Each structure stands twice: as structure tokens, then as C-alpha cells.
Amino acid sequence: MSVTYLPLQAWNQHWTLDGTLVRCRYCGVSQDLTDAGAFQHAFGCKARTLEAQHPSRELAALLQQKIQLGLF
């Protein structure tokens, strides 16, 4: 039986994976998963915040937590 991992579910509300790209679900802009820089949303994107966003780093941290908790 599969158990939903809520932090990963929250990440998926804003981002989607497309091959080696992470893509904003709101503006469609993408960035390579290996790019550790801040994500650059399209102008006017409602997901854009004043604080820099690093979806690749966030995803890596979430997966690492899931592994450490034995949920993977």
C-alpha cells in the first residue's frame, strides 16, 4: 500500500518534472535539474515570490528525508 508523503505532495503542487527539467505549473518556465541557481519564473507568474526558489534543491532534500525515514 502506498502512503502519500505530504512534503513531496506540496512540492508537486508547484512543480512538475519533464525529463531532466523542473517546470513551474503556473507559468510553464523550466530549469534543468542540475541547475542549482534560483528559479526564474515568467514575469507576472503567481508562483513568483520575493524569496529565491530552488526547486531542484528542495526536491533533493525531500527525497533524502523520505529515504532516511524509510518511506522509499
PDB file of N, CA, C, O and CB in Angstrom:
ATOM      1  N   MET A   1       0.833  -1.179   0.000  1.00  0.00           N
ATOM      2  CA  MET A   1       0.000   0.000   0.000  1.00  0.00           C
ATOM      3  C   MET A   1       0.881   1.246   0.000  1.00  0.00           C
ATOM      4  O   MET A   1       1.857   1.322   0.746  1.00  0.00           O
ATOM      5  CB  MET A   1      -0.950  -0.004   1.210  1.00  0.00           C
ATOM      6  N   SER A   2       0.545   2.194  -0.814  1.00  0.00           N
ATOM      7  CA  SER A   2       1.297   3.433  -0.943  1.00  0.00           C
ATOM      8  C   SER A   2       0.776   4.480   0.042  1.00  0.00           C
ATOM      9  O   SER A   2      -0.432   4.660   0.196  1.00  0.00           O
ATOM     10  CB  SER A   2       1.217   3.963  -2.384  1.00  0.00           C
ATOM     11  N   VAL A   3       1.705   5.162   0.702  1.00  0.00           N
ATOM     12  CA  VAL A   3       1.347   6.225   1.635  1.00  0.00           C
ATOM     13  C   VAL A   3       1.819   7.544   1.043  1.00  0.00           C
ATOM     14  O   VAL A   3       2.963   7.658   0.605  1.00  0.00           O
ATOM     15  CB  VAL A   3       1.973   5.984   3.054  1.00  0.00           C
ATOM     16  N   THR A   4       0.944   8.535   1.028  1.00  0.00           N
ATOM     17  CA  THR A   4       1.300   9.843   0.479  1.00  0.00           C
ATOM     18  C   THR A   4       2.284  10.545   1.405  1.00  0.00           C
ATOM     19  O   THR A   4       2.053  10.629   2.611  1.00  0.00           O
ATOM     20  CB  THR A   4       0.039  10.714   0.272  1.00  0.00           C
ATOM     21  N   TYR A   5       3.374  11.044   0.849  1.00  0.00           N
ATOM     22  CA  TYR A   5       4.372  11.806   1.596  1.00  0.00           C
ATOM     23  C   TYR A   5       4.032  13.275   1.393  1.00  0.00           C
ATOM     24  O   TYR A   5       4.287  13.831   0.325  1.00  0.00           O
ATOM     25  CB  TYR A   5       5.851  11.474   1.126  1.00  0.00           C
ATOM     26  N   LEU A   6       3.457  13.906   2.417  1.00  0.00           N
ATOM     27  CA  LEU A   6       2.892  15.246   2.282  1.00  0.00           C
ATOM     28  C   LEU A   6       3.874  16.317   1.801  1.00  0.00           C
ATOM     29  O   LEU A   6       3.487  17.140   0.971  1.00  0.00           O
ATOM     30  CB  LEU A   6       2.331  15.664   3.585  1.00  0.00           C
ATOM     31  N   PRO A   7       5.126  16.351   2.280  1.00  0.00           N
ATOM     32  CA  PRO A   7       6.044  17.368   1.746  1.00  0.00           C
ATOM     33  C   PRO A   7       6.259  17.237   0.238  1.00  0.00           C
ATOM     34  O   PRO A   7       6.362  18.243  -0.465  1.00  0.00           O
ATOM     35  CB  PRO A   7       7.384  17.277   2.457  1.00  0.00           C
ATOM     36  N   LEU A   8       6.326  16.008  -0.257  1.00  0.00           N
ATOM     37  CA  LEU A   8       6.501  15.791  -1.694  1.00  0.00           C
ATOM     38  C   LEU A   8       5.232  16.177  -2.446  1.00  0.00           C
ATOM     39  O   LEU A   8       5.300  16.716  -3.551  1.00  0.00           O
ATOM     40  CB  LEU A   8       6.867  14.320  -1.983  1.00  0.00           C
ATOM     41  N   GLN A   9       4.092  15.904  -1.856  1.00  0.00           N
ATOM     42  CA  GLN A   9       2.817  16.300  -2.460  1.00  0.00           C
ATOM     43  C   GLN A   9       2.735  17.827  -2.568  1.00  0.00           C
ATOM     44  O   GLN A   9       2.253  18.349  -3.573  1.00  0.00           O
ATOM     45  CB  GLN A   9       1.624  15.750  -1.629  1.00  0.00           C
ATOM     46  N   ALA A  10       3.201  18.541  -1.544  1.00  0.00           N
ATOM     47  CA  ALA A  10       3.207  20.008  -1.576  1.00  0.00           C
ATOM     48  C   ALA A  10       4.139  20.515  -2.677  1.00  0.00           C
ATOM     49  O   ALA A  10       3.804  21.470  -3.376  1.00  0.00           O
ATOM     50  CB  ALA A  10       3.638  20.581  -0.204  1.00  0.00           C
ATOM     51  N   TRP A  11       5.307  19.883  -2.837  1.00  0.00           N
ATOM     52  CA  TRP A  11       6.248  20.271  -3.896  1.00  0.00           C
ATOM     53  C   TRP A  11       5.581  20.101  -5.257  1.00  0.00           C
ATOM     54  O   TRP A  11       5.723  20.950  -6.137  1.00  0.00           O
ATOM     55  CB  TRP A  11       7.556  19.425  -3.820  1.00  0.00           C
ATOM     56  N   ASN A  12       4.854  19.000  -5.421  1.00  0.00           N
ATOM     57  CA  ASN A  12       4.188  18.700  -6.691  1.00  0.00           C
ATOM     58  C   ASN A  12       3.057  19.667  -7.030  1.00  0.00           C
ATOM     59  O   ASN A  12       2.630  19.725  -8.183  1.00  0.00           O
ATOM     60  CB  ASN A  12       3.648  17.301  -6.655  1.00  0.00           C
ATOM     61  N   GLN A  13       2.571  20.411  -6.072  1.00  0.00           N
ATOM     62  CA  GLN A  13       1.531  21.402  -6.361  1.00  0.00           C
ATOM     63  C   GLN A  13       2.090  22.575  -7.162  1.00  0.00           C
ATOM     64  O   GLN A  13       1.355  23.236  -7.895  1.00  0.00           O
ATOM     65  CB  GLN A  13       0.903  21.911  -5.059  1.00  0.00           C
ATOM     66  N   HIS A  14       3.388  22.831  -7.022  1.00  0.00           N
ATOM     67  CA  HIS A  14       4.011  23.980  -7.686  1.00  0.00           C
ATOM     68  C   HIS A  14       4.907  23.602  -8.858  1.00  0.00           C
ATOM     69  O   HIS A  14       5.113  24.399  -9.773  1.00  0.00           O
ATOM     70  CB  HIS A  14       4.810  24.758  -6.692  1.00  0.00           C
ATOM     71  N   TRP A  15       5.442  22.376  -8.825  1.00  0.00           N
ATOM     72  CA  TRP A  15       6.448  21.972  -9.805  1.00  0.00           C
ATOM     73  C   TRP A  15       6.074  20.647 -10.450  1.00  0.00           C
ATOM     74  O   TRP A  15       5.336  19.842  -9.882  1.00  0.00           O
ATOM     75  CB  TRP A  15       7.827  21.866  -9.149  1.00  0.00           C
ATOM     76  N   THR A  16       6.605  20.441 -11.660  1.00  0.00           N
ATOM     77  CA  THR A  16       6.447  19.160 -12.342  1.00  0.00           C
ATOM     78  C   THR A  16       7.782  18.798 -12.987  1.00  0.00           C
ATOM     79  O   THR A  16       8.554  19.680 -13.365  1.00  0.00           O
ATOM     80  CB  THR A  16       5.298  19.218 -13.411  1.00  0.00           C
ATOM     81  N   LEU A  17       8.049  17.515 -13.109  1.00  0.00           N
ATOM     82  CA  LEU A  17       9.265  17.054 -13.771  1.00  0.00           C
ATOM     83  C   LEU A  17       8.942  16.694 -15.206  1.00  0.00           C
ATOM     84  O   LEU A  17       7.934  16.048 -15.492  1.00  0.00           O
ATOM     85  CB  LEU A  17       9.884  15.846 -13.029  1.00  0.00           C
ATOM     86  N   ASP A  18       9.819  17.125 -16.106  1.00  0.00           N
ATOM     87  CA  ASP A  18       9.672  16.850 -17.534  1.00  0.00           C
ATOM     88  C   ASP A  18      11.036  16.394 -18.033  1.00  0.00           C
ATOM     89  O   ASP A  18      11.825  17.199 -18.529  1.00  0.00           O
ATOM     90  CB  ASP A  18       9.151  18.118 -18.332  1.00  0.00           C
ATOM     91  N   GLY A  19      11.309  15.103 -17.899  1.00  0.00           N
ATOM     92  CA  GLY A  19      12.643  14.600 -18.229  1.00  0.00           C
ATOM     93  C   GLY A  19      13.641  15.128 -17.219  1.00  0.00           C
ATOM     94  O   GLY A  19      13.518  14.870 -16.022  1.00  0.00           O
ATOM     95  N   THR A  20      14.631  15.867 -17.699  1.00  0.00           N
ATOM     96  CA  THR A  20      15.637  16.441 -16.797  1.00  0.00           C
ATOM     97  C   THR A  20      15.303  17.875 -16.417  1.00  0.00           C
ATOM     98  O   THR A  20      16.145  18.586 -15.869  1.00  0.00           O
ATOM     99  CB  THR A  20      17.016  16.390 -17.442  1.00  0.00           C
ATOM    100  N   LEU A  21      14.089  18.302 -16.703  1.00  0.00           N
ATOM    101  CA  LEU A  21      13.676  19.673 -16.396  1.00  0.00           C
ATOM    102  C   LEU A  21      12.669  19.699 -15.260  1.00  0.00           C
ATOM    103  O   LEU A  21      11.834  18.804 -15.129  1.00  0.00           O
ATOM    104  CB  LEU A  21      13.082  20.343 -17.634  1.00  0.00           C
ATOM    105  N   VAL A  22      12.759  20.732 -14.444  1.00  0.00           N
ATOM    106  CA  VAL A  22      11.724  21.009 -13.458  1.00  0.00           C
ATOM    107  C   VAL A  22      10.960  22.217 -14.003  1.00  0.00           C
ATOM    108  O   VAL A  22      11.564  23.205 -14.419  1.00  0.00           O
ATOM    109  CB  VAL A  22      12.330  21.282 -11.998  1.00  0.00           C
ATOM    110  N   ARG A  23       9.643  22.130 -13.997  1.00  0.00           N
ATOM    111  CA  ARG A  23       8.816  23.144 -14.646  1.00  0.00           C
ATOM    112  C   ARG A  23       7.800  23.709 -13.657  1.00  0.00           C
ATOM    113  O   ARG A  23       7.196  22.964 -12.885  1.00  0.00           O
ATOM    114  CB  ARG A  23       8.098  22.555 -15.877  1.00  0.00           C
ATOM    115  N   CYS A  24       7.617  25.022 -13.686  1.00  0.00           N
ATOM    116  CA  CYS A  24       6.599  25.677 -12.863  1.00  0.00           C
ATOM    117  C   CYS A  24       5.224  25.334 -13.428  1.00  0.00           C
ATOM    118  O   CYS A  24       4.995  25.473 -14.629  1.00  0.00           O
ATOM    119  CB  CYS A  24       6.815  27.230 -12.818  1.00  0.00           C
ATOM    120  N   ARG A  25       4.320  24.891 -12.579  1.00  0.00           N
ATOM    121  CA  ARG A  25       2.970  24.529 -13.026  1.00  0.00           C
ATOM    122  C   ARG A  25       2.139  25.754 -13.409  1.00  0.00           C
ATOM    123  O   ARG A  25       1.123  25.616 -14.089  1.00  0.00           O
ATOM    124  CB  ARG A  25       2.253  23.746 -11.935  1.00  0.00           C
ATOM    125  N   TYR A  26       2.550  26.936 -12.988  1.00  0.00           N
ATOM    126  CA  TYR A  26       1.768  28.142 -13.252  1.00  0.00           C
ATOM    127  C   TYR A  26       2.200  28.885 -14.512  1.00  0.00           C
ATOM    128  O   TYR A  26       1.356  29.290 -15.311  1.00  0.00           O
ATOM    129  CB  TYR A  26       1.861  29.065 -12.079  1.00  0.00           C
ATOM    130  N   CYS A  27       3.518  29.068 -14.697  1.00  0.00           N
ATOM    131  CA  CYS A  27       3.973  29.843 -15.857  1.00  0.00           C
ATOM    132  C   CYS A  27       4.600  28.970 -16.944  1.00  0.00           C
ATOM    133  O   CYS A  27       4.790  29.429 -18.070  1.00  0.00           O
ATOM    134  CB  CYS A  27       4.974  30.889 -15.413  1.00  0.00           C
ATOM    135  N   GLY A  28       4.922  27.718 -16.618  1.00  0.00           N
ATOM    136  CA  GLY A  28       5.473  26.806 -17.609  1.00  0.00           C
ATOM    137  C   GLY A  28       6.960  26.947 -17.862  1.00  0.00           C
ATOM    138  O   GLY A  28       7.521  26.186 -18.651  1.00  0.00           O
ATOM    139  N   VAL A  29       7.614  27.900 -17.215  1.00  0.00           N
ATOM    140  CA  VAL A  29       9.055  28.073 -17.391  1.00  0.00           C
ATOM    141  C   VAL A  29       9.763  26.860 -16.788  1.00  0.00           C
ATOM    142  O   VAL A  29       9.326  26.316 -15.774  1.00  0.00           O
ATOM    143  CB  VAL A  29       9.555  29.405 -16.727  1.00  0.00           C
ATOM    144  N   SER A  30      10.858  26.444 -17.421  1.00  0.00           N
ATOM    145  CA  SER A  30      11.579  25.270 -16.933  1.00  0.00           C
ATOM    146  C   SER A  30      13.037  25.600 -16.648  1.00  0.00           C
ATOM    147  O   SER A  30      13.580  26.600 -17.116  1.00  0.00           O
ATOM    148  CB  SER A  30      11.489  24.130 -17.946  1.00  0.00           C
ATOM    149  N   GLN A  31      13.647  24.721 -15.862  1.00  0.00           N
ATOM    150  CA  GLN A  31      15.052  24.847 -15.495  1.00  0.00           C
ATOM    151  C   GLN A  31      15.599  23.431 -15.371  1.00  0.00           C
ATOM    152  O   GLN A  31      14.907  22.545 -14.870  1.00  0.00           O
ATOM    153  CB  GLN A  31      15.242  25.668 -14.155  1.00  0.00           C
ATOM    154  N   ASP A  32      16.816  23.209 -15.815  1.00  0.00           N
ATOM    155  CA  ASP A  32      17.422  21.888 -15.714  1.00  0.00           C
ATOM    156  C   ASP A  32      17.604  21.505 -14.247  1.00  0.00           C
ATOM    157  O   ASP A  32      17.937  22.347 -13.413  1.00  0.00           O
ATOM    158  CB  ASP A  32      18.776  21.852 -16.453  1.00  0.00           C
ATOM    159  N   LEU A  33      17.382  20.237 -13.946  1.00  0.00           N
ATOM    160  CA  LEU A  33      17.520  19.757 -12.570  1.00  0.00           C
ATOM    161  C   LEU A  33      18.926  19.962 -12.018  1.00  0.00           C
ATOM    162  O   LEU A  33      19.101  20.079 -10.805  1.00  0.00           O
ATOM    163  CB  LEU A  33      17.158  18.291 -12.496  1.00  0.00           C
ATOM    164  N   THR A  34      19.928  20.006 -12.892  1.00  0.00           N
ATOM    165  CA  THR A  34      21.304  20.184 -12.427  1.00  0.00           C
ATOM    166  C   THR A  34      21.645  21.644 -12.168  1.00  0.00           C
ATOM    167  O   THR A  34      22.726  21.936 -11.657  1.00  0.00           O
ATOM    168  CB  THR A  34      22.271  19.611 -13.439  1.00  0.00           C
ATOM    169  N   ASP A  35      20.762  22.557 -12.502  1.00  0.00           N
ATOM    170  CA  ASP A  35      20.984  23.990 -12.277  1.00  0.00           C
ATOM    171  C   ASP A  35      20.623  24.317 -10.830  1.00  0.00           C
ATOM    172  O   ASP A  35      19.451  24.282 -10.453  1.00  0.00           O
ATOM    173  CB  ASP A  35      20.141  24.861 -13.275  1.00  0.00           C
ATOM    174  N   ALA A  36      21.625  24.631 -10.030  1.00  0.00           N
ATOM    175  CA  ALA A  36      21.396  24.907  -8.611  1.00  0.00           C
ATOM    176  C   ALA A  36      21.009  26.358  -8.349  1.00  0.00           C
ATOM    177  O   ALA A  36      20.744  26.731  -7.206  1.00  0.00           O
ATOM    178  CB  ALA A  36      22.633  24.563  -7.814  1.00  0.00           C
ATOM    179  N   GLY A  37      20.974  27.172  -9.388  1.00  0.00           N
ATOM    180  CA  GLY A  37      20.628  28.578  -9.219  1.00  0.00           C
ATOM    181  C   GLY A  37      19.161  28.782  -8.914  1.00  0.00           C
ATOM    182  O   GLY A  37      18.355  27.855  -8.998  1.00  0.00           O
ATOM    183  N   ALA A  38      18.829  30.007  -8.561  1.00  0.00           N
ATOM    184  CA  ALA A  38      17.438  30.353  -8.263  1.00  0.00           C
ATOM    185  C   ALA A  38      16.582  30.215  -9.522  1.00  0.00           C
ATOM    186  O   ALA A  38      17.029  30.534 -10.624  1.00  0.00           O
ATOM    187  CB  ALA A  38      17.340  31.793  -7.696  1.00  0.00           C
ATOM    188  N   PHE A  39      15.362  29.742  -9.348  1.00  0.00           N
ATOM    189  CA  PHE A  39      14.432  29.560 -10.458  1.00  0.00           C
ATOM    190  C   PHE A  39      13.950  30.922 -10.941  1.00  0.00           C
ATOM    191  O   PHE A  39      13.632  31.796 -10.135  1.00  0.00           O
ATOM    192  CB  PHE A  39      13.232  28.670 -10.038  1.00  0.00           C
ATOM    193  N   GLN A  40      13.898  31.098 -12.260  1.00  0.00           N
ATOM    194  CA  GLN A  40      13.455  32.361 -12.857  1.00  0.00           C
ATOM    195  C   GLN A  40      12.081  32.167 -13.494  1.00  0.00           C
ATOM    196  O   GLN A  40      11.973  31.655 -14.608  1.00  0.00           O
ATOM    197  CB  GLN A  40      14.482  32.870 -13.913  1.00  0.00           C
ATOM    198  N   HIS A  41      11.038  32.576 -12.783  1.00  0.00           N
ATOM    199  CA  HIS A  41       9.674  32.471 -13.299  1.00  0.00           C
ATOM    200  C   HIS A  41       9.440  33.504 -14.400  1.00  0.00           C
ATOM    201  O   HIS A  41      10.197  34.465 -14.539  1.00  0.00           O
ATOM    202  CB  HIS A  41       8.647  32.658 -12.160  1.00  0.00           C
ATOM    203  N   ALA A  42       8.386  33.291 -15.174  1.00  0.00           N
ATOM    204  CA  ALA A  42       7.953  34.280 -16.159  1.00  0.00           C
ATOM    205  C   ALA A  42       7.436  35.508 -15.412  1.00  0.00           C
ATOM    206  O   ALA A  42       6.926  35.395 -14.298  1.00  0.00           O
ATOM    207  CB  ALA A  42       6.851  33.693 -17.110  1.00  0.00           C
ATOM    208  N   PHE A  43       7.570  36.663 -16.024  1.00  0.00           N
ATOM    209  CA  PHE A  43       7.074  37.895 -15.413  1.00  0.00           C
ATOM    210  C   PHE A  43       5.575  37.759 -15.158  1.00  0.00           C
ATOM    211  O   PHE A  43       4.826  37.337 -16.039  1.00  0.00           O
ATOM    212  CB  PHE A  43       7.373  39.129 -16.319  1.00  0.00           C
ATOM    213  N   GLY A  44       5.150  38.111 -13.973  1.00  0.00           N
ATOM    214  CA  GLY A  44       3.737  38.056 -13.628  1.00  0.00           C
ATOM    215  C   GLY A  44       3.256  36.709 -13.128  1.00  0.00           C
ATOM    216  O   GLY A  44       2.073  36.557 -12.824  1.00  0.00           O
ATOM    217  N   CYS A  45       4.141  35.725 -13.034  1.00  0.00           N
ATOM    218  CA  CYS A  45       3.735  34.400 -12.551  1.00  0.00           C
ATOM    219  C   CYS A  45       3.291  34.502 -11.098  1.00  0.00           C
ATOM    220  O   CYS A  45       3.971  35.120 -10.278  1.00  0.00           O
ATOM    221  CB  CYS A  45       4.895  33.374 -12.695  1.00  0.00           C
ATOM    222  N   LYS A  46       2.149  33.895 -10.779  1.00  0.00           N
ATOM    223  CA  LYS A  46       1.637  33.977  -9.412  1.00  0.00           C
ATOM    224  C   LYS A  46       2.453  33.135  -8.428  1.00  0.00           C
ATOM    225  O   LYS A  46       2.293  33.279  -7.216  1.00  0.00           O
ATOM    226  CB  LYS A  46       0.187  33.536  -9.379  1.00  0.00           C
ATOM    227  N   ALA A  47       3.315  32.270  -8.927  1.00  0.00           N
ATOM    228  CA  ALA A  47       4.167  31.468  -8.043  1.00  0.00           C
ATOM    229  C   ALA A  47       5.466  32.189  -7.695  1.00  0.00           C
ATOM    230  O   ALA A  47       6.213  31.742  -6.825  1.00  0.00           O
ATOM    231  CB  ALA A  47       4.483  30.127  -8.695  1.00  0.00           C
ATOM    232  N   ARG A  48       5.732  33.291  -8.365  1.00  0.00           N
ATOM    233  CA  ARG A  48       6.950  34.064  -8.122  1.00  0.00           C
ATOM    234  C   ARG A  48       6.873  34.705  -6.738  1.00  0.00           C
ATOM    235  O   ARG A  48       5.849  35.285  -6.374  1.00  0.00           O
ATOM    236  CB  ARG A  48       7.150  35.151  -9.222  1.00  0.00           C
ATOM    237  N   THR A  49       7.951  34.599  -5.971  1.00  0.00           N
ATOM    238  CA  THR A  49       7.996  35.171  -4.627  1.00  0.00           C
ATOM    239  C   THR A  49       9.211  36.081  -4.501  1.00  0.00           C
ATOM    240  O   THR A  49      10.095  36.079  -5.358  1.00  0.00           O
ATOM    241  CB  THR A  49       8.034  34.056  -3.550  1.00  0.00           C
ATOM    242  N   LEU A  50       9.242  36.853  -3.426  1.00  0.00           N
ATOM    243  CA  LEU A  50      10.400  37.705  -3.178  1.00  0.00           C
ATOM    244  C   LEU A  50      11.610  36.863  -2.784  1.00  0.00           C
ATOM    245  O   LEU A  50      12.749  37.225  -3.081  1.00  0.00           O
ATOM    246  CB  LEU A  50      10.086  38.735  -2.080  1.00  0.00           C
ATOM    247  N   GLU A  51      11.361  35.752  -2.121  1.00  0.00           N
ATOM    248  CA  GLU A  51      12.430  34.852  -1.715  1.00  0.00           C
ATOM    249  C   GLU A  51      12.788  33.928  -2.879  1.00  0.00           C
ATOM    250  O   GLU A  51      11.904  33.421  -3.570  1.00  0.00           O
ATOM    251  CB  GLU A  51      12.016  34.031  -0.467  1.00  0.00           C
ATOM    252  N   ALA A  52      14.072  33.715  -3.089  1.00  0.00           N
ATOM    253  CA  ALA A  52      14.522  32.840  -4.178  1.00  0.00           C
ATOM    254  C   ALA A  52      13.989  31.426  -3.980  1.00  0.00           C
ATOM    255  O   ALA A  52      13.908  30.930  -2.856  1.00  0.00           O
ATOM    256  CB  ALA A  52      16.064  32.822  -4.262  1.00  0.00           C
ATOM    257  N   GLN A  53      13.631  30.791  -5.080  1.00  0.00           N
ATOM    258  CA  GLN A  53      13.142  29.416  -5.047  1.00  0.00           C
ATOM    259  C   GLN A  53      14.157  28.513  -5.731  1.00  0.00           C
ATOM    260  O   GLN A  53      14.704  28.857  -6.779  1.00  0.00           O
ATOM    261  CB  GLN A  53      11.751  29.299  -5.729  1.00  0.00           C
ATOM    262  N   HIS A  54      14.400  27.366  -5.134  1.00  0.00           N
ATOM    263  CA  HIS A  54      15.355  26.384  -5.651  1.00  0.00           C
ATOM    264  C   HIS A  54      14.673  25.017  -5.686  1.00  0.00           C
ATOM    265  O   HIS A  54      14.926  24.182  -4.818  1.00  0.00           O
ATOM    266  CB  HIS A  54      16.660  26.340  -4.775  1.00  0.00           C
ATOM    267  N   PRO A  55      13.816  24.779  -6.670  1.00  0.00           N
ATOM    268  CA  PRO A  55      13.045  23.533  -6.690  1.00  0.00           C
ATOM    269  C   PRO A  55      13.895  22.267  -6.778  1.00  0.00           C
ATOM    270  O   PRO A  55      13.513  21.237  -6.223  1.00  0.00           O
ATOM    271  CB  PRO A  55      12.098  23.559  -7.840  1.00  0.00           C
ATOM    272  N   SER A  56      15.023  22.320  -7.453  1.00  0.00           N
ATOM    273  CA  SER A  56      15.885  21.134  -7.557  1.00  0.00           C
ATOM    274  C   SER A  56      16.463  20.778  -6.192  1.00  0.00           C
ATOM    275  O   SER A  56      16.496  19.608  -5.811  1.00  0.00           O
ATOM    276  CB  SER A  56      17.026  21.372  -8.575  1.00  0.00           C
ATOM    277  N   ARG A  57      16.915  21.785  -5.464  1.00  0.00           N
ATOM    278  CA  ARG A  57      17.456  21.558  -4.116  1.00  0.00           C
ATOM    279  C   ARG A  57      16.363  21.059  -3.177  1.00  0.00           C
ATOM    280  O   ARG A  57      16.586  20.153  -2.374  1.00  0.00           O
ATOM    281  CB  ARG A  57      18.087  22.853  -3.557  1.00  0.00           C
ATOM    282  N   GLU A  58      15.173  21.663  -3.288  1.00  0.00           N
ATOM    283  CA  GLU A  58      14.052  21.257  -2.436  1.00  0.00           C
ATOM    284  C   GLU A  58      13.683  19.797  -2.698  1.00  0.00           C
ATOM    285  O   GLU A  58      13.451  19.036  -1.759  1.00  0.00           O
ATOM    286  CB  GLU A  58      12.828  22.169  -2.678  1.00  0.00           C
ATOM    287  N   LEU A  59      13.629  19.410  -3.967  1.00  0.00           N
ATOM    288  CA  LEU A  59      13.286  18.034  -4.316  1.00  0.00           C
ATOM    289  C   LEU A  59      14.336  17.064  -3.784  1.00  0.00           C
ATOM    290  O   LEU A  59      13.992  16.012  -3.245  1.00  0.00           O
ATOM    291  CB  LEU A  59      13.147  17.884  -5.838  1.00  0.00           C
ATOM    292  N   ALA A  60      15.604  17.407  -3.931  1.00  0.00           N
ATOM    293  CA  ALA A  60      16.679  16.544  -3.431  1.00  0.00           C
ATOM    294  C   ALA A  60      16.565  16.363  -1.919  1.00  0.00           C
ATOM    295  O   ALA A  60      16.731  15.252  -1.415  1.00  0.00           O
ATOM    296  CB  ALA A  60      18.060  17.133  -3.793  1.00  0.00           C
ATOM    297  N   ALA A  61      16.285  17.438  -1.196  1.00  0.00           N
ATOM    298  CA  ALA A  61      16.144  17.362   0.262  1.00  0.00           C
ATOM    299  C   ALA A  61      14.940  16.504   0.654  1.00  0.00           C
ATOM    300  O   ALA A  61      15.020  15.713   1.594  1.00  0.00           O
ATOM    301  CB  ALA A  61      16.003  18.774   0.862  1.00  0.00           C
ATOM    302  N   LEU A  62      13.828  16.658  -0.063  1.00  0.00           N
ATOM    303  CA  LEU A  62      12.631  15.865   0.238  1.00  0.00           C
ATOM    304  C   LEU A  62      12.871  14.380   0.006  1.00  0.00           C
ATOM    305  O   LEU A  62      12.457  13.546   0.811  1.00  0.00           O
ATOM    306  CB  LEU A  62      11.455  16.339  -0.613  1.00  0.00           C
ATOM    307  N   LEU A  63      13.534  14.053  -1.089  1.00  0.00           N
ATOM    308  CA  LEU A  63      13.825  12.647  -1.379  1.00  0.00           C
ATOM    309  C   LEU A  63      14.790  12.061  -0.353  1.00  0.00           C
ATOM    310  O   LEU A  63      14.655  10.906   0.051  1.00  0.00           O
ATOM    311  CB  LEU A  63      14.409  12.502  -2.789  1.00  0.00           C
ATOM    312  N   GLN A  64      15.761  12.866   0.062  1.00  0.00           N
ATOM    313  CA  GLN A  64      16.709  12.412   1.074  1.00  0.00           C
ATOM    314  C   GLN A  64      15.991  12.151   2.403  1.00  0.00           C
ATOM    315  O   GLN A  64      16.272  11.154   3.069  1.00  0.00           O
ATOM    316  CB  GLN A  64      17.833  13.454   1.264  1.00  0.00           C
ATOM    317  N   GLN A  65      15.072  13.033   2.792  1.00  0.00           N
ATOM    318  CA  GLN A  65      14.293  12.841   4.020  1.00  0.00           C
ATOM    319  C   GLN A  65      13.448  11.575   3.929  1.00  0.00           C
ATOM    320  O   GLN A  65      13.362  10.802   4.883  1.00  0.00           O
ATOM    321  CB  GLN A  65      13.391  14.064   4.287  1.00  0.00           C
ATOM    322  N   LYS A  66      12.831  11.377   2.780  1.00  0.00           N
ATOM    323  CA  LYS A  66      11.968  10.210   2.585  1.00  0.00           C
ATOM    324  C   LYS A  66      12.780   8.919   2.712  1.00  0.00           C
ATOM    325  O   LYS A  66      12.311   7.949   3.309  1.00  0.00           O
ATOM    326  CB  LYS A  66      11.273  10.275   1.203  1.00  0.00           C
ATOM    327  N   ILE A  67      13.972   8.902   2.164  1.00  0.00           N
ATOM    328  CA  ILE A  67      14.848   7.733   2.266  1.00  0.00           C
ATOM    329  C   ILE A  67      15.245   7.501   3.719  1.00  0.00           C
ATOM    330  O   ILE A  67      15.204   6.369   4.201  1.00  0.00           O
ATOM    331  CB  ILE A  67      16.107   7.914   1.386  1.00  0.00           C
ATOM    332  N   GLN A  68      15.632   8.572   4.423  1.00  0.00           N
ATOM    333  CA  GLN A  68      16.054   8.452   5.820  1.00  0.00           C
ATOM    334  C   GLN A  68      14.924   7.954   6.719  1.00  0.00           C
ATOM    335  O   GLN A  68      15.173   7.267   7.710  1.00  0.00           O
ATOM    336  CB  GLN A  68      16.562   9.792   6.329  1.00  0.00           C
ATOM    337  N   LEU A  69      13.688   8.299   6.375  1.00  0.00           N
ATOM    338  CA  LEU A  69      12.535   7.852   7.156  1.00  0.00           C
ATOM    339  C   LEU A  69      12.089   6.442   6.779  1.00  0.00           C
ATOM    340  O   LEU A  69      11.163   5.896   7.379  1.00  0.00           O
ATOM    341  CB  LEU A  69      11.382   8.817   6.973  1.00  0.00           C
ATOM    342  N   GLY A  70      12.750   5.860   5.787  1.00  0.00           N
ATOM    343  CA  GLY A  70      12.417   4.513   5.353  1.00  0.00           C
ATOM    344  C   GLY A  70      11.121   4.437   4.568  1.00  0.00           C
ATOM    345  O   GLY A  70      10.476   3.389   4.526  1.00  0.00           O
ATOM    346  N   LEU A  71      10.737   5.547   3.946  1.00  0.00           N
ATOM    347  CA  LEU A  71       9.486   5.600   3.191  1.00  0.00           C
ATOM    348  C   LEU A  71       9.698   5.374   1.703  1.00  0.00           C
ATOM    349  O   LEU A  71       8.751   5.457   0.921  1.00  0.00           O
ATOM    350  CB  LEU A  71       8.806   6.930   3.409  1.00  0.00           C
ATOM    351  N   PHE A  72      10.918   5.093   1.313  1.00  0.00           N
ATOM    352  CA  PHE A  72      11.228   4.951  -0.104  1.00  0.00           C
ATOM    353  C   PHE A  72      11.776   3.585  -0.375  1.00  0.00           C
ATOM    354  O   PHE A  72      12.102   3.266  -1.519  1.00  0.00           O
ATOM    355  CB  PHE A  72      12.214   6.012  -0.560  1.00  0.00           C
TER     356      PHE A  72
END
